[in-house]
Amino acid sequence: MQGAVLTLGASHGKRMEIFRVQKEEVPERGVVVLHVQGPLNPNTVGSFSEALQDLFDRSIYKVVLDLVNVDYISSAGVGALISARTTAQDNQGDIVLIHPNPKILELFGLIDLFHFAADVPAATALF
């Protein structure tokens, strides 16, 4: 994997929250995979949005989000996902999700809003 790793630690009582975004480029497909680890909530959504905005600033609009290590998404996180998808699609790209928690998707009704794939090769083939 290449690129920056963003780490945010936030203390909530006795619990330390760790949030990371690791970037993996798939140059032959013009796609970037963001491997997200930790909850997407009001404390972490800024770092998540910054990672996506960095891609958009470089005209990268084909993005795969690997959510295997995301066990919680708040309404703020859902808003960031939807906003990123809109930006990507407005620029002839898209956001494809891999390994999302099905309960989270159902809770927020995201199943009809996003494309899903089983793994990175299947996700990059959708672009």
C-alpha positions in Angstrom: 0.0 0.0 0.0 1.2 3.5 -0.8 0.3 6.9 0.4 -0.3 8.7 3.6 -1.8 7.1 6.7 -4.0 9.5 8.6 -4.3 8.6 12.3 -6.7 10.4 14.6 -6.8 9.5 18.3 -9.7 10.8 20.3 -10.3 10.1 24.0 -13.9 9.3 25.1 -13.8 8.5 28.8 -11.4 5.6 29.1 -11.6 4.6 25.5 -9.1 5.8 22.8 -10.5 6.0 19.3 -8.1 5.2 16.5 -9.0 6.1 12.9 -6.8 5.5 9.9 -7.1 5.8 6.2 -4.5 4.1 4.0 -4.3 4.7 0.3 -3.6 2.1 -2.3 -3.2 3.1 -6.0 -4.3 0.9 -8.8 -2.8 2.9 -11.7 -3.7 0.5 -14.5 -7.4 1.2 -13.7 -7.0 4.9 -12.6 -8.5 3.9 -9.2 -7.5 4.6 -5.7 -8.5 2.3 -2.8 -8.9 3.8 0.6 -8.6 1.3 3.4 -10.5 2.8 6.3 -10.0 1.6 9.9 -12.1 2.8 12.9 -15.5 4.4 13.3 -16.8 7.0 11.0 -18.3 9.5 13.4 -18.3 13.2 14.2 -14.8 12.9 15.7 -13.3 11.2 12.6 -15.4 12.3 9.6 -13.2 15.3 9.1 -10.1 13.2 8.5 -12.1 10.9 6.3 -13.4 13.8 4.2 -9.9 15.2 4.0 -8.5 12.0 2.5 -11.3 12.0 -0.1 -10.8 15.7 -0.9 -7.1 15.1 -1.4 -8.0 12.6 -4.2 -10.6 15.0 -5.7 -8.1 17.8 -5.7 -5.9 15.6 -7.8 -8.8 14.8 -10.2 -9.1 11.2 -8.9 -12.8 10.4 -8.9 -12.7 6.6 -9.1 -12.5 5.5 -5.5 -12.9 2.1 -3.8 -13.6 2.3 0.0 -12.6 -0.8 1.9 -14.8 -0.8 5.0 -13.8 -4.1 6.5 -12.4 -2.4 9.6 -15.3 0.0 10.0 -17.7 -1.2 12.7 -19.7 2.0 13.2 -20.9 4.8 10.9 -22.8 7.7 12.3 -25.1 10.0 10.4 -22.1 12.3 9.9 -20.2 9.5 8.3 -23.2 8.6 6.1 -23.4 12.3 5.0 -19.7 12.2 4.1 -20.1 9.0 2.1 -23.1 10.5 0.1 -21.3 13.8 -0.4 -18.2 12.0 -1.8 -20.3 9.9 -4.1 -22.0 13.0 -5.5 -18.7 14.7 -6.1 -17.3 11.6 -7.8 -20.3 11.1 -10.0 -20.4 14.8 -10.9 -16.9 14.2 -12.3 -17.5 10.9 -14.2 -16.3 8.8 -11.4 -17.9 6.8 -8.5 -17.5 5.4 -5.1 -17.5 1.6 -4.8 -17.7 0.0 -1.3 -16.1 -3.3 -0.4 -16.5 -5.3 2.8 -19.1 -3.1 4.4 -21.0 -4.2 7.5 -24.4 -5.2 6.1 -26.2 -4.0 9.3 -24.9 -0.5 8.9 -25.9 -0.4 5.2 -29.4 -1.6 6.0 -29.8 0.8 9.0 -29.0 3.9 6.8 -30.6 2.6 3.6 -27.3 2.7 1.7 -27.8 -0.5 -0.2 -29.6 1.3 -3.0 -27.2 4.3 -3.1 -23.8 2.6 -3.7 -22.2 -0.1 -5.8 -20.7 -3.0 -3.9 -18.0 -5.5 -4.8 -16.5 -8.5 -3.0 -12.8 -7.3 -3.3 -10.5 -4.8 -4.9 -10.2 -6.5 -8.4 -14.0 -6.8 -8.6 -14.5 -3.2 -7.5 -11.9 -1.8 -10.0 -13.6 -3.7 -12.8 -16.8 -1.7 -12.2 -15.1 1.5 -13.4 
